[in-house]
Amino acid sequence: MVLTEQQVEQYHEQGYVVVENAITPEQVAALRAQFQQWVEDSREHRKPFGEIMGGRARFDMAPNHSADQPGLRRVSSPQEISADYLAVMRDNRALDALTQLYGPNLKFNNAKINSKLPGANSEVKYHQDFLFEPHTNDDLATVLIFLDDVGLENGPLEVVPGSHKGPMYEHWHDGVFTGAIDDAITAQHAPNALLATGLAGTACIMHTRTLHGSAANSSTQSRTVYIVEYAAEDAIPLIVNHIPSEQEGEVVRGQYTGRIRATAFDMAEPEYPSDVSFFSQQEEHGKV
Ligand SMILES: O=C(O)CCC(=O)C(=O)O
């Protein structure tokens, strides 16, 4: 068992739990080395590059990216192009923890890397992941695996405890899908947010409806996280995955049951991103 009874209860009450040593130091080193290689590759590019299924770019850079100061901030579906990322997606201790939270049968939904390099002004506005990816039920979790030590200064994840049991907030404003909740609602909740910090190799498991965001990196240390989303096997997607990959739907724990479990909810259909990532979706509309 990875989680104590108290941690299981914390997840259900607060909508998140932190697992230390979710991956091994050797895995951390391998994922970091691969990411560093992608940062080097990005020096050659002025615009997002590479391609994922559906034709959008795989690698996304911050607006102030340059060859001298690379600002690679997003890699979509890294498990498609790296055996090390694929192995971690398929097996890590956070996934074992998830079986304690959502039962034995789990599947992969999507994955990405978010990186806040020093000097790259990447902020994430408050949002709820489920509002980007409705399923027939909300037994979904976002697992953020830290590839760097995450402290108070390098833009840690901010989570609003208990918010997964509250409303699903609107992410459309004045007819535009901004990928963020209203500023007034953020102002109301942000003071209650807790910061998820820890050493490289730690994972934060977050409920798909938990309100969260993160500030820009104000330190000289990078903050790179491998973000993998999993779902209970009987949670069936209601719309197209916004980060498609060849592994989507792969059963990673337990077995395929052929069951569909549905719970009632009401929300607006999200907009499928035309650009690389929600960073640009949030940015375009003055949210970043
Ligand atoms: O990178 C972060 O700090 C947050 C990422 C996030 O909220 C997301 O990708 O949904």
The ligand as a Gaussian input file, in Angstrom:
#p B3LYP/6-31G(d) Opt

LIG

0 1
 O        2.218000      23.307000     -14.440000
 C        1.454000      23.615000     -13.515000
 O        1.854000      24.170000     -12.503000
 C        0.006000      23.331000     -13.565000
 C       -0.380000      22.531000     -14.736000
 C       -1.830000      22.460000     -14.917000
 O       -2.592000      23.026000     -14.230000
 C       -2.386000      21.689000     -15.989000
 O       -1.654000      21.357000     -16.920000
 O       -3.603000      21.394000     -15.923000

